[in-house]
Amino acid sequence: MSTPIHDLPTHPLVIAVGQAPCKPLDIPANVAAAADLVHRAAERGAGLLLLSELFVSGYQLPGIAADPARCTVSADDPRLEPLLRACAATGTAAVLGAPVRDAVTGALHIAALAVDRAGRVAAVYRKQFATPNERAAGFGGGDAGCTLDLDGWRLGLGVCWDSGFPEHARAAALDGAHAYLVGALFGTGGGRHQRATVFPARALDNTLYVALANHIGPAGPYTGCGGSAVWGPDGRLLAEASADDPELLTVRLDPAVLAAARTEDPVLVQPALHAAPAPRTAAKLG
């Protein structure tokens, strides 16, 4: 008897994870760097490039909040044109972090821009779990998740602290995601432990591929700890960048590997996941 699993893609997908420095509040320079990385990813056969949190601006919250007209971007921002042209020229999609401002309310958000293979901004995902420091700096949390479709692969998006909440990746998996893509800033110190612990857990919890693009070097008040990486749907590490150096990882996501993981560990088809929360009992032991 076979085990039911979610619909799976029919062909492998190569993704690239870029680990690169970005210049504080220099949007044209960072967009140019992203465009160059798109071309390099395409040369390696990648269908998508993932970059870190706030790559477009750098992780410069006070500077962004002080001048949002200059330091945020929108889907039709002409400063994004070099990146859009690179994606269109190579047929390579891209997901990268950027600060955005709500056109109606003016609210600031840390977002992930998803650029399609035709060079159009197809989605703007706003980080749902803004940290206390980010909220104090004026950045709010988004109110919706985001799943992309590329060549039959469903790709759930997250930004940094989103990944610290198991229900965030689980929501993507229950929406049919085969991979969870996260641009982040994990710093030296405790960030090293976080990135090494959280991401294999999210992969194993949900039997999906997980990719992390992290910062290196100075990033606002932090220093990025690098270690951008990809984990398989069994939680095993597939590729990992260094702690300090720019790198471009490429990894092949394989439907057969995904199917084997979901057959062996069918967590996503447990009935309790799709039902109202079960009642809880209580007992006093002393």
C-alpha positions as CSV (number, residue, x, y, z in Angstrom):
1,M,0.0,0.0,0.0
2,S,1.5,3.3,-1.0
3,T,1.6,6.3,1.3
4,P,-0.3,9.4,0.0
5,I,1.9,12.5,-0.4
6,H,1.4,16.0,-1.8
7,D,1.7,16.5,-5.6
8,L,5.4,16.6,-6.5
9,P,7.3,18.3,-9.3
10,T,8.2,16.1,-12.2
11,H,11.7,17.4,-13.0
12,P,14.7,18.6,-10.9
13,L,15.3,22.3,-10.2
14,V,18.8,23.8,-9.7
15,I,18.8,26.8,-7.3
16,A,21.6,29.1,-6.4
17,V,22.2,30.7,-3.0
18,G,24.3,33.9,-3.1
19,Q,26.4,34.9,-0.1
20,A,27.8,38.4,-0.8
21,P,28.4,41.7,0.9
22,C,26.1,44.7,0.2
23,K,26.8,48.4,0.5
24,P,24.9,50.4,3.2
25,L,22.0,52.3,1.6
26,D,23.5,52.1,-1.9
27,I,20.6,50.6,-3.8
28,P,22.1,51.0,-7.3
29,A,25.3,49.3,-6.3
30,N,23.5,46.4,-4.6
31,V,21.1,45.9,-7.5
32,A,24.1,45.8,-9.8
33,A,25.7,43.1,-7.6
34,A,22.5,41.1,-7.6
35,A,22.3,41.3,-11.4
36,D,25.8,40.1,-11.7
37,L,25.0,37.1,-9.4
38,V,22.0,36.3,-11.5
39,H,24.3,36.0,-14.5
40,R,26.7,33.8,-12.6
41,A,23.9,31.6,-11.3
42,A,22.5,31.2,-14.8
43,E,26.0,30.1,-16.1
44,R,25.8,27.3,-13.5
45,G,22.4,26.2,-14.7
46,A,20.3,27.6,-11.9
47,G,16.7,28.5,-12.4
48,L,16.5,30.7,-9.3
49,L,18.9,32.8,-7.2
50,L,18.3,33.5,-3.5
51,L,19.9,36.4,-1.7
52,S,19.9,37.7,1.9
53,E,17.6,39.8,3.9
54,L,17.6,43.5,2.9
55,F,20.2,42.8,0.3
56,V,19.0,45.8,-1.8
57,S,19.6,48.3,1.0
58,G,21.8,46.6,3.5
59,Y,20.5,46.0,7.0
60,Q,20.3,49.7,7.9
61,L,17.1,50.2,9.8
62,P,17.6,53.7,11.1
63,G,18.8,55.0,7.8
64,I,15.9,53.4,5.9
65,A,13.4,54.8,8.5
66,A,14.9,58.3,8.3
67,D,14.6,58.5,4.5
68,P,12.0,56.0,3.3
69,A,11.4,57.9,0.1
70,R,15.0,57.2,-1.0
71,C,15.7,54.0,0.8
72,T,12.7,51.8,0.1
73,V,11.8,50.3,-3.2
74,S,8.6,49.4,-5.0
75,A,7.8,46.8,-7.7
76,D,8.0,49.5,-10.4
77,D,11.1,51.2,-9.0
78,P,13.4,52.1,-12.0
79,R,16.5,51.3,-9.8
80,L,15.6,47.6,-10.1
81,E,15.9,47.6,-13.9
82,P,19.4,46.1,-14.0
83,L,18.2,43.1,-12.0
84,L,15.0,42.8,-14.0
85,R,17.0,42.8,-17.2
86,A,19.4,40.2,-15.9
87,C,16.6,37.9,-15.0
88,A,14.9,38.4,-18.4
89,A,18.1,37.9,-20.3
90,T,19.1,34.7,-18.6
91,G,15.6,33.3,-17.8
92,T,16.6,33.0,-14.2
93,A,14.2,34.0,-11.3
94,A,15.5,35.8,-8.2
95,V,14.4,36.3,-4.6
96,L,16.1,39.0,-2.6
97,G,15.5,41.1,0.4
98,A,14.4,44.8,0.2
99,P,12.8,47.4,2.3
100,V,9.3,48.5,1.1
101,R,6.7,51.0,2.2
102,D,3.0,50.5,2.0
103,A,1.6,52.9,-0.7
104,V,-1.5,53.6,1.3
105,T,-0.5,53.7,5.0
106,G,3.2,54.5,4.6
107,A,4.1,51.5,6.9
108,L,7.6,50.1,6.5
109,H,8.3,46.4,6.0
110,I,11.2,44.1,5.5
111,A,10.3,42.2,2.3
112,A,11.5,39.6,-0.1
113,L,11.0,40.6,-3.8
114,A,10.4,37.7,-6.2
115,V,11.4,38.4,-9.8
116,D,10.2,36.0,-12.4
117,R,12.0,34.6,-15.4
118,A,10.6,37.4,-17.7
119,G,12.1,40.1,-15.5
120,R,9.0,41.2,-13.7
121,V,8.4,41.6,-9.9
122,A,5.9,38.8,-9.4
123,A,5.5,39.0,-5.7
124,V,6.4,41.1,-2.7
125,Y,6.4,39.1,0.5
126,R,6.5,41.1,3.8
127,K,8.3,39.5,6.7
128,Q,5.6,38.3,9.1
129,F,7.6,38.0,12.2
130,A,9.5,41.3,12.6
131,T,11.8,41.2,15.6
132,P,11.2,43.5,18.6
133,N,14.2,45.7,17.5
134,E,12.7,45.9,14.0
135,R,9.3,46.9,15.4
136,A,11.0,49.5,17.6
137,A,12.7,50.9,14.5
138,G,9.4,51.3,12.8
139,F,9.1,48.2,10.7
140,G,5.9,46.1,11.0
141,G,5.1,42.5,10.3
142,G,3.2,41.3,7.2
143,D,-0.1,39.6,7.4
144,A,0.2,36.9,4.7
145,G,2.5,34.1,3.6
146,C,3.8,33.6,0.0
147,T,4.3,30.6,-2.1
148,L,5.9,30.8,-5.6
149,D,5.6,28.3,-8.4
150,L,8.6,27.6,-10.7
151,D,8.7,24.7,-13.1
152,G,6.2,22.8,-10.9
153,W,8.2,23.5,-7.7
154,R,6.3,25.3,-5.0
155,L,8.6,27.5,-3.0
156,G,7.6,29.0,0.3
157,L,9.2,32.3,1.3
158,G,10.5,33.4,4.7
159,V,12.7,36.2,6.0
160,C,15.1,35.6,8.9
161,W,13.1,35.4,12.2
162,D,10.1,33.9,10.3
163,S,12.2,30.7,10.3
164,G,12.3,30.7,14.1
165,F,8.6,29.9,14.3
166,P,7.8,26.3,13.3
167,E,4.3,27.2,12.2
168,H,5.7,29.5,9.5
169,A,7.5,26.8,7.6
170,R,4.6,24.4,8.4
171,A,2.1,26.8,6.8
172,A,4.2,26.8,3.6
173,A,4.4,23.0,3.6
174,L,0.7,22.6,4.1
175,D,0.2,25.0,1.2
176,G,2.1,22.4,-0.9
177,A,5.6,23.9,-0.7
178,H,8.5,21.6,-1.7
179,A,11.1,24.1,-0.6
180,Y,11.4,26.9,1.9
181,L,13.6,29.8,0.9
182,V,14.9,32.2,3.5
183,G,17.0,35.4,3.2
184,A,18.3,36.3,6.6
185,L,20.8,38.1,8.9
186,F,22.1,35.8,11.4
187,G,25.0,37.4,13.3
188,T,28.1,36.1,14.9
189,G,27.6,34.8,18.4
190,G,24.2,33.3,19.0
191,G,23.3,33.5,15.3
192,R,25.7,30.7,14.5
193,H,23.8,28.3,16.8
194,Q,20.5,29.5,15.5
195,R,21.2,28.9,11.8
196,A,22.8,25.5,12.5
197,T,19.8,24.4,14.6
198,V,16.7,26.0,13.1
199,F,17.1,25.2,9.4
200,P,17.7,21.4,9.5
201,A,14.7,21.2,12.0
202,R,12.4,23.1,9.6
203,A,13.5,20.7,6.7
204,L,13.0,17.6,8.8
205,D,9.7,18.8,10.4
206,N,8.2,19.4,7.0
207,T,10.0,17.1,4.7
208,L,11.0,19.9,2.3
209,Y,14.2,21.4,1.0
210,V,15.4,24.5,3.0
211,A,17.7,27.2,1.6
212,L,19.3,30.0,3.6
213,A,21.1,33.1,2.2
214,N,22.8,34.9,5.0
215,H,24.9,38.1,5.4
216,I,28.6,38.2,5.8
217,G,30.5,41.1,7.3
218,P,29.2,44.3,8.9
219,A,25.4,44.7,8.7
220,G,24.0,47.6,10.7
221,P,24.7,46.8,14.4
222,Y,25.5,43.1,13.5
223,T,28.2,41.1,11.8
224,G,26.8,38.4,9.5
225,C,28.0,34.9,10.3
226,G,27.7,33.6,6.8
227,G,27.1,29.9,6.5
228,S,24.5,30.2,3.7
229,A,23.4,26.7,3.0
230,V,20.8,24.2,1.7
231,W,19.4,21.3,3.6
232,G,17.5,18.3,2.1
233,P,14.0,17.1,3.1
234,D,15.5,14.7,5.6
235,G,17.3,17.6,7.4
236,R,20.8,16.7,6.1
237,L,23.1,19.4,5.0
238,L,23.7,19.5,1.2
239,A,25.9,22.5,0.7
240,E,27.3,25.2,3.0
241,A,29.3,28.4,2.4
242,S,32.1,29.7,4.6
243,A,31.6,32.1,7.6
244,D,33.3,35.0,5.9
245,D,33.8,34.8,2.2
246,P,31.5,35.6,-0.8
247,E,30.3,32.4,-2.4
248,L,27.7,31.1,-4.8
249,L,26.2,27.7,-4.0
250,T,24.3,25.7,-6.5
251,V,22.1,22.7,-5.5
252,R,19.9,20.3,-7.4
253,L,16.5,19.8,-5.9
254,D,15.3,16.3,-6.8
255,P,11.7,15.2,-6.9
256,A,12.7,11.6,-6.2
257,V,14.5,12.6,-3.0
258,L,11.5,14.6,-2.0
259,A,9.1,11.7,-2.7
260,A,11.3,9.3,-0.7
261,A,11.5,11.6,2.3
262,R,7.7,12.1,2.3
263,T,7.0,8.4,1.9
264,E,9.4,7.4,4.7
265,D,8.2,10.2,7.1
266,P,4.6,11.2,6.1
267,V,4.2,14.0,8.6
268,L,2.3,16.2,6.2
269,V,-0.6,13.8,5.8
270,Q,-1.4,13.4,9.5
271,P,-5.1,14.1,9.9
272,A,-4.5,16.2,13.0
273,L,-2.6,18.8,11.0
274,H,-5.8,19.6,9.0
275,A,-8.3,19.6,11.8
276,A,-9.2,22.0,14.6
277,P,-6.7,21.8,17.5
278,A,-7.4,18.9,19.8
279,P,-8.7,19.6,23.3
280,R,-6.2,19.5,26.1
281,T,-6.5,17.8,29.5
282,A,-5.0,19.1,32.7
283,A,-3.9,17.5,35.9
284,K,-2.4,18.7,39.1
285,L,0.6,16.7,40.3
286,G,1.2,18.4,43.6
